[in-house]
Each structure stands twice: as structure tokens, then as C-alpha cells.
Amino acid sequence: MFASDIHCLVVVGAQWGDEGKGKVVDALAERAELVVRYQGGANAGHTVDAPAPDGGTRGEGGGKGGAFVLHQIPAGILHPGTRCVIGNGVVLDAATLFHEVEAVQARGVSVAGRLTVSDRAHLVLPYHKLLDAESARSREIGTTSRGIGPAYEDKVGRRGVRVGDLRHPGIVAALVEAGCAHANAMLAHGGSARRCDAGEVTRGLAELAPRLLPYVGDAGRLVADTLARGGNVLLEGAQGALLDVDHGTYPFVTSSYTTAGGAAVGAGIGPTAIDAVLGVVKAYVTRVGNGPFPTEAEAPEGERLRTLGAEFGATTGRPRRCGWFDAVAARYAARVNGLTALAVTKLDVLDEFETLPVCTHYQLDGARLDELPDSAAALDCVEPVYERLPGWRRRTGEARRPADLPDAARRYLERLEALAGVPVRYVGVGSRREQLIEL
Ligand code: IMP
């Protein structure tokens, strides 16, 4: 995707998250100088199958490669020549960041000098996680309980603690005192008996500060300088368009701007810096958490997709809800992100199916809908209308070029492309790096 006229590329999820963005970013990161996470936090879970930099083999026989699950570090960390950035739009759980740093280092990945954390990113603090865990609303939404919503609430409520504040212990103590008082009032209001102790949180941050501060800098400046030198920058989204706080199936959404516009804000650059937007979709659809999902497949087909696709949440282990490709959602994601290309992942999961339903439009109260309705309640009531495409019933995992794909698989991709109105540029037929085919 990087080319003489494409230096700044956004990779976004174009469904409800878990589309396989990590694998796509991993494949593209080789040609990127910087990979930047621009929103979300430890709610994301990118699973990337990569050989370890020390030459270890994939997982088997004690090798250090294999599946890396990254929650906060951008997937670019697995390419030794790439530098990674956690942008200002992220809410950072610093304690878990260091668990992740240690875990990748133990497998031969060097992080020192390759990770910059924006001084403007907000911190997820213990009281945010407590609020998320204790809130009835969070349970209704089915959040990941990682404190994401409460951390963004404090950010917008101007009560948040930013990473750069760690340079000033006095300021941190005062902010934590106020944040904790607010959180405790919310806990009491919600009927919870649990409380957070400001002194404990401040002491925890005092311990973390000397470890985190060496990574901290003006991330937006770093991104802008890299682009000005003609370097390639990949902006890596988390979650997906339908979980965007404005464009998603509100209120069943996450609390950040997952769409491409959020990439500019969250990376600290202007929108004119972005040259292209790659939307990642699965060849079918999954969703974790609650909320409308028009093409959700019933048992046994939903169960079959879950088993074949190993569809369990990378962060919470929850079984993902599974269903058929939804072209209405794809068209919508194309519009709200300004997608310039699509990557279709996990095509191989469909290898065994005889026919493949694809939702072309919805019916609502007798009327045809080609676009997503504005409310989750209406989306809950739509009837998906399917076209049934023939399956290919052949293994695709060994395909390396478009010509290696069965005709029916190529026709399936062509149909998705026509319905979404965006050209398909990449196709994933397995989790390994070489299983991403460029069309
Ligand atoms: P939160 O982001 O933890 O507040 O959760 C809000 C909604 O977003 C819930 O439905 C979660 O299941 C969903 N969600 C958050 N992160 C991810 C992700 O990385 N993949 C898929 N769903 C996610």
C-alpha cells in the first residue's frame, strides 16, 4: 500500500473489531518507519503470528515465535526496523504496558529505543477499572472491563491524568485525589460498597513514573517529522467502525473514535496528512459484547463459524458472536472512514461451507434499507436480505497468489468488492505472514 504518493496510511477495522487488523498491520509494517496506535487502550487485543526476531520457530518446539497477543503496543514492534508510537488518543494502562513489554522482550523482541508514548495520552487508573467492573451500564454494554469508558469520561470531563503529568508528582497527587473522590462518589451513587484509595493510586504511579518517563515524548511531533522526511507512517486502529462512539451502534460502542478521522486526532496530525485508508473486514462478521448484529447466524452455522475461525476474544476470552458478511455495514464503514481499499481476512474459514449467505440490504417495516439506520433499536429490528453465493469447498490456506484461489472464492471476493464499493487489495487465508495475498 505504501507508494510514492502514499506515506501516511490508516488501517481501520470496518466491522465490530477483531477483523484481523494486527496481521495486516504486521504485514505492512515492514515498509513503515513508524506504526502508531491512535485510540482505545488495553481493551484491544491484536493477535499476530510472527517468527521471533531471534530466529525462533513458530511456537512449536519451544521457539519464541508464534502468536503474539498485543493489547497496547502497536503490532509494528515485531519488525526490528520499525518504531512504535502510542498516540495521544490512547488511554494507557501503564502497568499492563510493562507486562506486555516484558512478555515480548522475553521472546527476543527489543523495545528499548523503539517505543514512544505520547505525553498527552491519558492514563487508565485503578478507579477506572473499578468503575467499569462495578457499573450496571458496563454490564449492559458488555464492555471488556478494562476501564476504557471511565478513563475517556474523565478525559472529556477534564479530570484525567495525562502521561506527561507523571513528570510532576505534586500535580499527579492532586489530580488523583480529585479523580478518586469523583470515582468514589460514582461508586456510592451506583450502590457499590467498593472504594478506591487515592494514596495507593498515587504511590503506584510514583513507582511507575521512572519506568514510563524514558519512553514519553511529543508523539505528534515525531509523526509529523517522520512524514516531513518522506518516511512511511502506518496509523493502526483498534476495534472497528461499528464500535466508534459516534458512528457505531450507539450506545453499544466503545468510547473512542475508531474511524479514520480519529486517526488524525489521536496521532496528533492534521487530516490532510493522511493519504489512504485501508479497511479490514473478515470474510464473515463477528461481534463481542452486546448490541445489534443483523446477520448473526443461528446455531449450528454460528457455532461452526466460531469453531472454524477460533472466534474467542483475544482480551477477555469471551466467545464471539458470528454471522454472515454484511454489505450494508461494509458500505457504511467505507463511507464514514473514506476507505480507499479493503483487506478481507480469514477467507479460509469459509472453505468448508456449501453456500455463503451475503447480506446485500435490509428490510425495515416493508421498506428497503441500503444504509445503516441511525439507531441501535432500529438496527435490532431490520431483516437482513441475503444473496447466497456458492462455496468453493477447497482449502485456500496454501494460496499465495490470486490465481491460486478457487474460482468461487474469487467470485465471492468480487461480489464483496462490488457490494462494498471499495476495491479488495489484500486477502488473508491464514494467520501466518505469508498467508496474506496481495491482489
Ligand atoms: P469497552 O471498549 O471495554 O468499553 O467495551 C465496549 C464495547 O466494545 C463492548 O461491546 C466490547 O466487547 C467492545 N470491544 C472493545 N474492544 C474490542 C476489541 O478489541 N474487539 C472487539 N470488541 C471490542
Residues whose N, C-alpha, C, O or C-beta is under 5 A from the ligand:
A	BS01	IMP	W16 G17 D18 N43 A44 G45 I141 G142 T143 T144 S145 R146 I148 G149 Q239 L243 V253 T254 S255 V288 G289 N290
